[in-house]
Amino acid sequence: MKEEAIFSGFGGQGVLSMGQMLAYAAMKEGKEVCWFPSYGPEMRGGTANCITIISDSLISSPIISTFDTVIALNQPSVEKFEPKVKPGACIIYDSTNIIEPPKRKDIKIYPIAGSEAALKLKNLKVLNMVILGAYTQLKGIVNPETVINALYEILPERHHRLIPLNKEAFELGMDLMMKLV
Amino acid sequence: MGEIRLMKGNEALAEAMIRAGCDAYFGYPITPQSEVIEYLSREAPKKSKMVVLQAESELGAINMIYGAAGCGKRVMTTSSSPGISLMQEGLSYIASAQLPCLVANINRGGPGLGTIQPSQSDYMQAVKGGGHGDYHLIVLAPYSVQEMVDFVKIGFELAEKYRNPVMILADGAIGQMMEKVELFDFIERNQEAPEWATVGRRPGKDRVFITSLFIQPEKMEEVNKILQAKYREVEKKEVRYQQLNIEDAEYLLTGYGLGARICMKAMEIGREKGYKIGLIRPITLYPFPYNVYNELAPKIKGILDVEMNAGQMLEDVKLAVDGKTTVKFYGRMGGMIPTPEEIIESFENHFIYGGKNV
């Protein structure tokens, strides 16, 4: 098993955390993991992204240019990374936010109304958890419970009161994906 | 088995420092390695008696290292390219005074103030001296977060064994990326100062004196001979490298650090296309594994050296090969990272299509 994914969006949308949570959960399940963030000027107001690779065996390059899964939370990310989806692979995007959806015919496209779902929970910041839930449901690479448990270990204790809300968002994302596939 | 964590390269390096019983860290923040001093400031007081000090500048930091190393303490500093340039004078003094210390350079794109993106453009500075005078640093090149941990331990051991500064030469990507790491347990060290340390005159012994000033040329030459003898021993005993798929290889990719990781992927792609590609990764950049290349060269149709610079290790690869096979180069500069696909394209252009499309 090998998954080469990229999470992308605006700085502040929590795309780096999404990749990190996935990497952490996969590590807990005994996988090899590698997480590589974009860092630098593009993080301030521009787009941010992280490559997350999960594998049963040792991972070679952390730098890759085509992906099994692209997760796009804003328009520039769709434009930048849709061409980099491997043929037959998939893109998941926030269909509330993104006006021009992906168009390629040789890939699977999954629109998830993530921002709308997050607004229902009265906190736009959990958009990343909605989409991560949808991703987890679709790919089945990690157990959803491992991701939720990972939150307790990754987040500092002062943020633990927010975990139930994050869990709710995550499950909402899983439901949205279940309706699509 | 040690503790397993998911860590950034810079944080793993800092945690390894604490666990290796490092007595003091002196440094000055610079992207892409500021997490080192951030992590140490937060974690070291909880776990050790380590001194963690933000110096007024890189010049301050390296001279604090000089002083503390002279007292027989286990010390380390980290920086990135422009900061490491500022430390060169101090490193030359430390090498001349034969003191152990560990320095990490989380290389970013240059020249000048440059960019904060990863680069390997400080190879020459690291392995060929960097400062003035005939000296060498022992240079280790990690290619994973795990090696950022392991090389701190090995680095201190080498520094103390040879009384010589050791450099960990990584890059911004290795510093910023997260991987699974296994941490070694906390090391209990003998705290007794070595004989050469300036910790006050011992009863019945001569005064201990550390200097790099030997004004009489006869004496200065003697010191140089001692250093050179030490370097020959290091070259004989401390070469480290990794080989992959050498057995049936017709071609070789070579690179160090992140470059080698990307080459591994390029090798996988190339092998799927039917090219018999192997890989050599130097782990010590000084001492460089010249013999490994030299012995393989006659059996190989060609070597593609891949670096994130304009071709610096290339000179050592060519020296090693000594004309016994063709050596070509592919590199990106200024903070750009080559992709595995670019490497295979360059490989095909040079070796399969006979250089016609280069």
Interface residues (C-beta under 8 A of the other chain):
Chain A: Q20 A23 Y24 M27 E32 V33 C34 W35 F36 P37 Y39 G40 P41 I59 S60 S61 P62 I63 I64 S65
Chain B: I4 L6 T31 P32 T115 I116 Q117 G172 A173 Q176 M177 M178 E179 K180 L258 R261 I262 M264 K265 A266 M267 E268 I337 P338 T339 P340 E341
